[in-house]
Amino acid sequence: MTDVFTDPGRHRVAVLARAVLLPIELGIVHQLFGQARAGATADGEPLYEVVTCSLRPGDVRTDGDFTVAVRHGPKALAEADTVIVLSSYEDYVQDTPALAAPLAEAFSRIRPGTRVASICTGAFVLASAGLLDGRTATTHWRYTELFARLFPRVELDPDVLYTDGGDVLTSAGCASGIDLCLHMIRRDHGTAVASDVARRTVVPPHREGGQVQYIPRPVPQPAAPGTSSAREWALRRLQEPITLGQLAAREAMSVRNFNRRFRAETGTTPMTWLNQQRVELARELLEESDLAVEQVAERTGLGSAANLRRHFQEALGVSPSAYRTTFRGPVR
């Protein structure tokens, strides 16, 4: 029997598709991982090999008026470095925490140390397999009540876009699969590669996993003022001191109204968002430049090396120096 994957030099990603699947989720994984190139250039070597598998090769039903022909069976799970479980309409009506026999057999093939991730209600499968016991996880906000009832040993966080437990990751609704895939690419190969993928796919390069997944009014009313101009203005001058009053003035709003509108549009406060953007810029500078930590702090508007280290530790759980060593190697 031949191997499912053809290039042993690339990170192998197996996508598990189950009936009835959402084609958008399958497309997200193939598009994003398929765009990742060495050196963050279009002509660089592909960094991942992605294959789709199902419990049994053949046509898999979708929520549309077509099927997806899947060539590979569960053997792909045994060869993968990363397994991504997509959602299925079958999850929505699940009434038992037990893993169905075909899924249990398929999951038994996954090698120890393989990274396993889920999109949307794919988290139900990971939880049924016992992979989420004692861990923090998320799923689509509409199904968190069912999930919590079925899997009380999982620390469910119903508000976030995705969770990262190292070798086990989960994401919320299908669009947050974009955030999860970019996060894994960033974790594997750094900000430059992930940002290149995001640019060529025309999606936001980074949203923190802790950003809320469901905002009651995510889109302002047509006549209501927004905050996008203020955000664009701030992104062009992150190295400068920026106050809440300045941001509000860009939109000709009172501070109170600006703060309320900003939270409605982004799910976070203006100052928290500003610090997130500064940390993101710091990541890029640490990867792509030889600037000292003090210089990175100055260029990102975080002021001092101590302040940069504090924000970096809070956001990423590592120091700036450790991050640079991981993604660039020691600076000579």
C-alpha positions in Angstrom: 0.0 0.0 0.0 1.5 3.4 -1.0 1.8 6.3 1.3 -0.9 9.0 1.3 1.6 11.8 1.4 4.1 12.2 -1.3 6.7 14.7 0.0 8.4 13.6 3.2 10.1 17.0 3.5 6.9 19.0 4.1 4.7 19.2 7.1 1.8 16.8 6.5 -1.7 18.0 7.2 -4.7 15.6 7.1 -8.2 17.1 7.0 -10.9 14.8 8.2 -14.2 15.4 6.3 -17.4 13.9 7.6 -21.0 14.1 6.3 -22.5 16.6 6.2 -19.5 18.9 5.8 -19.3 22.6 5.2 -17.2 23.1 2.1 -16.0 26.5 3.2 -14.1 24.8 6.1 -12.4 22.4 3.7 -11.4 25.2 1.4 -10.0 27.3 4.3 -7.5 24.6 5.3 -6.4 23.8 1.7 -6.1 27.5 0.7 -4.2 28.8 3.7 -1.8 25.9 4.3 -1.4 25.5 0.5 -0.3 29.2 0.2 2.5 28.9 2.8 5.9 29.2 1.1 9.4 29.2 2.4 10.9 32.7 2.6 7.4 34.2 2.5 7.6 34.5 -1.2 5.3 33.3 -4.0 8.1 31.3 -5.6 9.3 29.7 -2.3 9.0 26.0 -1.7 5.6 24.9 -0.3 5.8 24.3 3.4 2.9 21.9 3.8 1.3 19.0 2.0 -2.5 18.9 2.6 -4.7 15.9 1.9 -8.4 15.3 2.6 -9.5 12.0 4.1 -12.8 10.5 5.3 -13.8 7.5 7.3 -14.3 5.7 4.0 -13.0 6.9 0.6 -15.8 8.1 -1.7 -18.3 10.9 -2.0 -18.9 12.9 1.1 -22.2 14.9 1.4 -22.0 18.6 1.9 -24.6 21.2 3.0 -24.9 22.3 -0.6 -26.3 20.6 -3.7 -23.0 18.7 -4.4 -20.7 16.1 -2.9 -17.0 16.1 -2.4 -15.0 13.1 -3.8 -12.5 12.1 -1.1 -9.7 9.7 -2.3 -8.2 8.9 1.1 -9.3 6.9 4.1 -8.2 7.0 7.8 -4.7 5.9 6.8 -3.9 9.6 6.2 -4.4 10.2 9.9 -1.6 7.8 10.8 0.8 9.6 8.5 0.0 13.2 9.4 1.9 15.7 11.5 -1.3 17.7 11.9 -4.9 16.4 11.9 -7.7 18.9 11.4 -11.3 17.8 12.1 -14.0 19.7 10.3 -17.5 20.2 11.6 -20.5 18.1 10.5 -24.2 18.5 10.9 -24.1 15.3 12.8 -22.5 17.1 15.7 -25.4 19.5 16.2 -27.8 16.7 17.2 -25.3 14.6 19.2 -26.9 13.2 22.4 -24.0 11.1 23.8 -20.4 11.9 24.7 -19.3 8.5 23.3 -17.2 8.4 20.1 -18.8 6.5 17.4 -17.0 3.2 16.5 -15.8 4.3 13.0 -14.4 7.5 14.5 -12.8 5.7 17.4 -11.1 3.3 15.0 -9.9 6.2 12.9 -8.6 8.2 15.9 -6.7 5.2 17.2 -4.5 5.5 14.1 -3.2 9.0 15.1 0.4 8.8 16.3 1.4 10.2 19.7 2.7 13.7 19.3 0.5 14.5 16.3 -1.0 18.0 16.5 -4.8 17.8 16.4 -7.1 20.7 15.8 -10.8 21.3 15.2 -12.9 23.8 13.3 -16.3 24.8 14.6 -18.2 21.7 16.0 -15.3 19.4 15.1 -14.5 20.1 18.8 -17.3 17.6 19.7 -15.1 14.8 18.1 -12.0 15.9 20.0 -13.9 15.9 23.2 -15.5 12.5 22.5 -12.0 11.2 22.0 -10.9 12.5 25.4 -8.4 14.9 23.9 -9.9 17.9 25.6 -10.4 16.6 29.1 -9.0 19.1 31.5 -8.1 21.5 28.7 -9.6 24.8 27.6 -11.6 24.5 24.4 -14.2 26.4 22.3 -16.7 25.7 19.6 -19.5 27.6 17.8 -21.4 29.8 20.2 -24.7 28.3 19.2 -23.7 24.8 20.5 -21.8 25.7 23.6 -24.7 24.7 25.9 -25.0 21.2 24.3 -21.2 20.9 24.4 -21.0 21.8 28.1 -23.7 19.3 29.0 -22.0 16.5 27.1 -18.4 17.2 28.1 -18.3 18.6 31.7 -14.6 17.7 32.0 -13.7 20.2 29.3 -13.0 23.8 30.3 -15.2 25.4 27.7 -14.6 29.0 26.8 -17.6 30.0 24.7 -16.4 33.5 23.9 -13.0 33.1 22.1 -12.1 32.6 18.5 -9.7 29.8 19.1 -7.7 28.0 21.9 -4.2 26.7 21.7 -3.3 23.9 24.1 0.0 23.1 22.3 -0.8 19.8 20.6 -4.6 20.2 20.7 -6.3 23.3 19.3 -9.9 24.3 18.8 -11.7 27.1 17.0 -15.2 28.6 17.0 -17.5 29.0 14.0 -16.2 28.1 10.5 -14.7 31.6 9.7 -12.6 31.4 12.8 -10.9 28.5 11.2 -9.1 31.1 9.2 -7.7 32.6 12.4 -6.7 29.1 13.7 -4.9 28.1 10.5 -3.0 31.3 10.3 -2.1 30.9 14.0 -0.7 27.4 13.4 1.2 28.7 10.3 2.6 31.5 12.4 3.5 29.2 15.2 5.3 26.8 12.7 7.1 29.4 10.6 6.7 32.9 12.0 4.8 36.1 11.4 6.4 36.8 8.0 5.1 33.5 6.4 1.6 33.8 8.0 1.3 37.5 7.0 2.3 36.6 3.4 -0.4 33.9 3.3 -3.0 36.4 4.7 -2.0 39.1 2.2 -2.3 36.7 -0.8 -5.6 35.3 0.5 -6.9 38.8 1.4 -7.8 38.1 5.0 -6.8 39.8 8.2 -3.3 38.7 9.1 -3.9 38.3 12.8 -6.7 38.2 15.3 -6.0 37.2 18.9 -7.5 33.9 19.9 -9.1 35.6 22.9 -11.1 38.0 20.8 -14.8 37.4 21.3 -16.4 35.2 18.6 -19.9 36.6 18.8 -20.8 40.3 19.0 -24.6 41.1 19.1 -24.1 44.0 16.7 -20.9 43.4 14.7 -21.8 45.6 11.8 -22.8 49.2 12.5 -26.0 50.6 11.2 -25.6 52.4 7.8 -26.0 55.8 9.3 -23.9 55.1 12.4 -20.3 56.4 12.6 -17.6 53.8 12.8 -14.0 53.6 14.1 -12.1 52.2 11.1 -10.5 55.5 10.2 -9.1 55.9 13.7 -7.7 52.4 13.6 -6.0 53.0 10.2 -4.6 56.3 11.6 -3.2 54.5 14.7 -1.6 51.7 12.7 0.4 54.2 10.7 1.9 55.7 13.9 2.2 52.9 16.5 5.6 54.3 17.6 4.0 57.5 18.8 2.0 58.0 22.1 -1.6 57.6 21.2 -4.4 58.5 23.6 -8.1 57.5 23.7 -8.9 61.2 23.2 -6.9 61.4 20.0 -8.6 58.3 18.6 -12.1 59.6 19.4 -11.2 63.0 17.8 -10.3 61.3 14.5 -14.0 60.2 14.3 -15.4 63.4 15.8 -16.9 61.4 18.7 -16.9 61.8 22.4 -14.6 59.4 24.2 -17.6 57.6 25.7 -19.3 57.1 22.3 -16.0 56.1 20.6 -15.3 53.5 23.3 -18.8 52.1 23.0 -18.6 51.9 19.2 -15.1 50.5 19.2 -16.1 47.6 21.5 -19.2 46.9 19.4 -17.0 46.7 16.2 -14.0 44.8 17.6 -15.1 43.2 20.8 -12.3 44.8 22.8 -11.3 48.2 24.2 -9.3 50.7 22.1 -6.2 50.5 24.4 -6.2 46.7 24.5 -6.5 46.7 20.7 -3.7 49.2 20.4 -1.4 47.1 22.6 -2.2 44.0 20.5 -1.2 45.8 17.3 2.1 46.9 19.0 2.9 43.4 20.0 2.1 42.2 16.5 4.5 44.8 15.1 7.1 43.7 17.7 6.8 40.1 16.5 7.6 41.2 12.9 10.6 43.3 13.9 12.0 40.5 16.1 11.7 38.1 13.2 12.8 40.3 10.4 15.4 42.7 11.8 18.5 42.7 14.0 17.1 45.5 16.2 17.9 45.2 19.9 14.9 44.6 22.2 15.1 48.2 23.4 14.9 49.5 19.8 11.9 47.2 19.1 10.2 48.6 22.2 10.8 52.2 21.0 9.6 51.5 17.4 6.4 49.9 18.5 5.4 52.6 21.0 5.8 50.3 24.0 8.5 52.5 25.3 10.9 50.4 27.3 12.3 46.8 27.0 10.6 46.0 30.4 7.2 47.1 29.0 7.7 45.2 25.8 8.7 42.1 27.8 5.6 42.4 30.0 3.2 42.8 27.1 4.9 40.0 25.2 4.7 37.6 28.1 1.0 38.4 28.6 0.2 38.0 24.9 2.4 35.0 24.0 3.7 33.5 27.1 7.3 33.9 26.1 10.0 36.7 26.3 10.9 38.7 23.2 14.4 37.1 23.2 12.9 33.6 23.4 10.5 34.4 20.6 13.3 35.7 18.3 15.4 32.6 19.0 12.5 30.3 18.1 11.7 32.0 14.8 15.1 33.4 13.7 17.7 31.7 15.7 20.3 33.7 17.7 21.3 37.0 16.2 25.0 37.0 15.5 
